[in-house]
């Protein structure tokens, strides 16, 4: 499960748990993005902070893990390159399933080497109850392999990292949106102020 995780929140965790069960996964590896080129228009917290928060949020779940594979990279990081490194190394024999939100699928189609990306892994795209997959989405993905994409429903959680960052900045409550340990880390390190 790749993402900025700035910060990680319960929406991410619920999605990962649902995918774990739904797809019969051995484990879910959270990979905080290193230097995401598609987020160049906004400030992103240091990768080490995002990695630590992901570790804190997942530590009690035995089938969750967190990887530094992108955080430790210099320069822009691209998912296709990360997947190639995983397939060349410790996950050589694994079938990779990239967990994301349905709304991100259109964005993924514009990432570096989308055809190769879809060849390296399958995609599990989370939807909220009542979400209708648009014809535009299906059409855009079909060029890369619609058979490599499966939608799955997760409980409705209207939580976003953008909203959490704004709430912290404005000193509004964030309790019950993300794990208490992550909230403490944000406060201790003065993030999002």
N, C-alpha and C positions, 0 to 999 in steps of 0.2 A: 504494500500500500504506500504509494508515493504521495507526497504533498509538502507544502511549505510547513504545515503544523506550527503556525505562528499566531496563537498557541494551539496546541492539540486540545480537543474538547470532547465532550461526551458524544457528540454526533459522529466523530471519527471512530470512537471506541465501539459504539453500537453498530456502526456499519461493518467494522472489522469482525466483530463477534458473529453477526448475522451471516457474513460471507464465509467465515470459518465453518459454521454448521451447514449452511446451504450447499456449499461446494465440496464438503468433506475434506477440507485442507489439513495438511500436517501441521502447518503453523502459518501465522501472518507476520510478515516482517515489515515493520514501519521504516520507511526510508525518507527521512527529512531531506528535502532538496538542498543542494549545496548552494550554488549561485544561479537561481532560476532565471534564464534570459527573458521569459515571458512576464516576469514581475519587475522588469527594469524600471518601470514608471513609478514604483513605490519603494519605500524603505522596508527592508526585510531584516528582522533580528538576526544577530550572529548565529551561525549554524550550531555552534557549541551550546548555546542557550536552548535552541529548538530541540537538539538531540537530548539534552538532559531532561527537558520537560516531557518529551516522548517516553523516555525511560521511566520517569516518575509515574506517568499515567498508566503505563503498561506492566509495571513490575509485579503486580499481584496476579497477573493472568499467565499461567504456564504455557499457553500456546501462542503468546505474543512475544516478539523479539524486536529490537531496534538496531538498525545498521548505520554505521558512520560512512558507508561507501561513497556517498556524495558530499557529505559535510567536510571530509578531509581532502577533497579535490580543489585544486586551484583553477581559477577561471570559470567560465560558464559550464554548467552541468546539463546534460541531455539524457532523458530517460532511455533512449535507444542505446546510448553508450553504456549506461549503467546495466541494462539488461544483458548486453553482450559480455560485460565483465562478469556478471553473475553466472551466465551460461558457460563461460570459459573457466570458472573457478569452482567454488563450493556447491553451486547448484547446477552443475553440468548435466546431471541426469534428471533434474526436476522439471515438471511441467509448471511453467510460471503463469499465474493468473494475476493480472494487474487490477486491483480494486480501486474504483473511483466513483464519483458521482455522475449520474446521467447527464447533468448539465455540462460536465467537463469533457464529454466525448467529442463534441463539436470542436472544442479547443485542441484536443489531442490530434485531430485530423490536420491541424496546421503546424504541429510540432515537427522537429527535425526527423526526416525519413519515416513518415507514418506507415508506408507499406512494409518496411522492414520491422517496424515496431509491432505491427499486427502479426507478422510472421514469427516473431520471437516469443509472443505470449498471447494468451486469451485475455479478454477484458470482462470484468464483472462490474456492471454499472448500477449503482444503487439509486432507487427511486423512492419517493415518498408515496404513501397511500393516495390513490386517485390520480397519480401522475400519468399523463398520456404521452407516449413516445411519438414525437412528431414525424411526419413523412420526410421533412427536411433532414432530420437526424439519420433516419434509416438510409436515405439516398446518399448522404455524405459518407457514411461508413461503408456502404456497399462497394464502393470503389476499392476498399482495402480488405474487405472480407467480412461481411455481416455475420457469417457463421462463426467468427472469432469473438463475438460480442453477445453477452447474455445479461439481461436486466434482472434485478431482484429487488424486492420491496423491503424497506426497513421502516420501523415505526417513525411517525412524523416527529421530527425534532427540528424546530426552527432555531438552530444555533449556528452562528458563523464566527469564524476567527476575526473577521473585519469588525463585527459588532462587539466582540469581546474587547478588542484593542481600543475601540472608541469608548466603551463603558469604563475601562481602566483609566483612560486619559481624562474622562469627565468625572471620575470618582463615583461612578454608579455601580450597583451591585453586580457581581459575577458569580456569586455563590450558586451552586447547583447547575452551573453551565459547564464547569470543568472540575477535575479533581482538586481537592483542597491542597494537596502538595504542590500542584502546579500554580495555584493562586499564591501560595506562600513564596514560591520561587520568583514569580513575577514581581511581587511586592519587594522582596529582599534585593532583587537585582535592578529595581527601578525601570522595568520594561514598560513600554507603551505610554510613558508619561509625557 
